[in-house]
Amino acid sequence: MEPLDSQDQRLLEDLRARLDLVEPGVNVLPALVEALREALRAERSLAYGVDVGPERYQVSYLHFSGFPITPEAAYASLDGFVGTRRDPWGYFNPANPQPSQRNRELQFQAPGPDSAHPAAPRDDRFTLWKSLGIPSEEQARIQTQVRASIGGFLQECGLERMTFLRVLVCDGPALLGWVGAMRSEPFNPREVQLLRELIPSMQRRLALEARLREAGMLQAALEASLESLGHAAYVVTSTGRVAFANSMGRARLEQDAGLVAEALKKHLKGEPPGAELTFTPLRLNGAPAHYLAIVQGEPQQALARVHTLSSGWGLTAREMEVLGRLVRGESNKAIALHLGCAERTVEVHVTRILAKAQVESRSALIAKCFLAS
């Protein structure tokens, strides 16, 4: 393997910098896909992920450059191709890529719809099928399967008979992403080596992006869980700063901004926190202590006031029922499911309740229910 010349080395360092130096959370794949297309002198470039479910596969993300179709059409076409769960799936198994294909560049020619024997992937360092981890008795079946399953996608995206240079970026057995480029002519050794040298940086970046996506889902789950409690709830730092509050919690803070901080001080001193607040420590390695703070008993007290308030505000029976569920912290969607009506109908009820209560927001409405004498 010849070393890259100075120009290629500079290009490689620039590509690595895009992956290693960009702030976490910034999606680098669109720019990387465009840069790869230029660096490898390709006609097309593509990166996508596969969400492996128990019944089907699904495209988790898709970025491309040089394709003659819209992003929506490309996503629909690729998702339709990957959707049917089968093993093996094309030239690799997304649920568990063969070890010989993980984090390793592979060059092959895509089959055409009328190809009697589509060209299979090849890797000069290995025999043809050994590089794929596919036994000889399976070769004909896999060739036929690939041609049948991928033919429509290749034709729609203008990839028939093009040469692919791709890598399955993996974290252990988990597929982080398919990244590659396509053109009419085979890729030369310099271009293959350039992609090979970039693989470690791609692996680190895609692993980081996967963890950030999972953390985002956990954050969404936390928010949904706290909203469903039916109590004012907060995530609080050890200094008393409220890092997160559900809708009922925000309503309380509008009336008493120092409520949680003062209660936490008492809790840390071993004194009763007051306001029926309970504190549960939250521990995470490498992070300072946080607490889950929940105000107990307030929803029941507020619900007891709903009937009185409804009469005073002139609410209908259905509006009173909606108000009761608003006080519990339920969303419009949840209320609609309970009442067996459309979400839009609940929105109309909420608008009317706000007008009759002479408040402008849900949080102000909930606060009014909490604070009513």
MOKA-V120742 format. One record per helix or strand of 3 or more residues. SS is the DSSP state (@ for helix, = for strand). FROM is the first residue (numbers start at 0). TO is the last residue. If there is no record, write none. Layout:
ss=SS from=FROM to=TO
ss=SS from=FROM to=TO
This chain:
ss=@ from=5 to=19
ss=@ from=28 to=38
ss== from=43 to=51
ss== from=55 to=64
ss=@ from=70 to=81
ss=@ from=98 to=100
ss== from=104 to=108
ss=@ from=135 to=155
ss== from=162 to=170
ss== from=173 to=182
ss=@ from=188 to=226
ss== from=232 to=236
ss== from=241 to=244
ss=@ from=246 to=254
ss=@ from=258 to=267
ss== from=276 to=281
ss== from=289 to=294
ss=@ from=297 to=312
ss=@ from=316 to=326
ss=@ from=331 to=338
ss=@ from=342 to=356
ss=@ from=361 to=370
